[in-house]
Amino acid sequence: MSSPGTKRKRDWYDWHAPYDDPSSGLSRRLAWVTDRLRVALDEAPAGPVRLLSLCAGQGHDVLGVLPDHPRRGDVAARLVEFDPRNTEVARQVAARVGLTVGTGPGTVEIVTGDASLTSQYADFVPADVVLACGMFGNMADADIERVTGYCTQLCATGGTVIWTRGRSLKHAEDPVPRLCAWFEERGFERTWLSSREYQQCCGTHRFTGTPEPLERDATMFTFTR
Ligand SMILES: C[S@@+](CC[C@H](N)C(=O)[O-])C[C@H]1O[C@@H](n2cnc3c(N)ncnc32)[C@H](O)[C@@H]1O
């Protein structure tokens, strides 16, 4: 038990448990993310496709879509996740659904490491699809805005960022319009947003600009819990 005044750290393995319940809000959110990922892959230009997932957790989204997607053989996916228990689950699921763990087109690379470091992506950007799911609710606004800025380095022209953000219905101010504005000030156009009626929110933004060179050895964000 934590003593008064101390805050228990979030267990990022246990965090995934509501995915087991198809009626949970997290499962609804996953359905949005996987639908949008399918669309982004459907629309990706012919040839190799780079798919990046930051703070990938157990990879439910990517590993749920790739096995049946017609572009599977073109996609090189890189999942970056800090907690080794989660990357172990991702590896097991990848094997179970018949995906090859490796590097290059037709494979999924599962990296146990710090997704905040630009060095994780130096050989992989610009990517055609960037997943930033389950991140923005865990960092300060200044870091969220910084990440939208780094998306102009991570994302290829025409590429899609798929993101999630809780709407925090209890608070007067909905953070989603602010997040959309940060993307849209940086050359992204909104292509989809989930319904306002749910606490969970998923959105997609397509990059219309030219990617900036990746800043070397930078830290993009810090989780606050
Ligand atoms: C809210 S969960 C989201 C997981 C997954 N993206 C999803 O939507 O199912 C956040 C994840 O970020 C991971 N994480 C936190 N800080 C990280 C960091 N600096 N680098 C990589 N992963 C990190 C946690 O271990 C956790 O699995």
The ligand as an SDF file (V2000), in Angstrom:
LIG
                    3D

 27 29  0  0  0  0  0  0  0  0999 V2000
   -1.3980    4.0910  -22.0760 C   0  0  0  0  0  0  0  0  0  0  0  0
   -0.3190    2.8180  -22.5830 S   0  0  0  0  0  0  0  0  0  0  0  0
   -0.6400    2.7400  -24.3340 C   0  0  0  0  0  0  0  0  0  0  0  0
   -0.1740    1.4780  -24.9760 C   0  0  0  0  0  0  0  0  0  0  0  0
   -0.5790    1.3130  -26.4470 C   0  0  0  0  0  0  0  0  0  0  0  0
   -0.0730    2.4010  -27.2710 N   0  0  0  0  0  0  0  0  0  0  0  0
   -2.0860    1.2270  -26.5660 C   0  0  0  0  0  0  0  0  0  0  0  0
   -2.7170    2.2470  -26.9250 O   0  0  0  0  0  0  0  0  0  0  0  0
   -2.6130    0.1390  -26.3270 O   0  0  0  0  0  0  0  0  0  0  0  0
    1.2130    3.6980  -22.5290 C   0  0  0  0  0  0  0  0  0  0  0  0
    2.4150    2.8280  -22.7760 C   0  0  0  0  0  0  0  0  0  0  0  0
    3.5670    3.6460  -22.8770 O   0  0  0  0  0  0  0  0  0  0  0  0
    4.6590    2.9860  -22.2930 C   0  0  0  0  0  0  0  0  0  0  0  0
    5.6910    4.0020  -22.0140 N   0  0  0  0  0  0  0  0  0  0  0  0
    5.7090    4.9720  -21.0750 C   0  0  0  0  0  0  0  0  0  0  0  0
    6.7890    5.7570  -21.2160 N   0  0  0  0  0  0  0  0  0  0  0  0
    7.4710    5.2550  -22.2630 C   0  0  0  0  0  0  0  0  0  0  0  0
    8.6780    5.6160  -22.9150 C   0  0  0  0  0  0  0  0  0  0  0  0
    9.4010    6.6790  -22.5220 N   0  0  0  0  0  0  0  0  0  0  0  0
    9.1070    4.8740  -23.9470 N   0  0  0  0  0  0  0  0  0  0  0  0
    8.3850    3.7850  -24.3650 C   0  0  0  0  0  0  0  0  0  0  0  0
    7.2300    3.4110  -23.8110 N   0  0  0  0  0  0  0  0  0  0  0  0
    6.7790    4.1360  -22.7730 C   0  0  0  0  0  0  0  0  0  0  0  0
    4.0710    2.2870  -21.0950 C   0  0  0  0  0  0  0  0  0  0  0  0
    4.8820    1.2130  -20.6630 O   0  0  0  0  0  0  0  0  0  0  0  0
    2.7140    1.8440  -21.6630 C   0  0  0  0  0  0  0  0  0  0  0  0
    2.7830    0.5370  -22.1830 O   0  0  0  0  0  0  0  0  0  0  0  0
  1  2  1  0
  2  3  1  0
  2 10  1  0
  3  4  1  0
  4  5  1  0
  5  6  1  0
  5  7  1  0
  7  8  2  0
  7  9  1  0
 10 11  1  0
 11 12  1  0
 11 26  1  0
 12 13  1  0
 13 14  1  0
 13 24  1  0
 14 15  1  0
 14 23  1  0
 15 16  2  0
 16 17  1  0
 17 18  1  0
 17 23  2  0
 18 19  1  0
 18 20  2  0
 20 21  1  0
 21 22  2  0
 22 23  1  0
 24 25  1  0
 24 26  1  0
 26 27  1  0
M  CHG  2   2   1   9  -1
M  END
$$$$
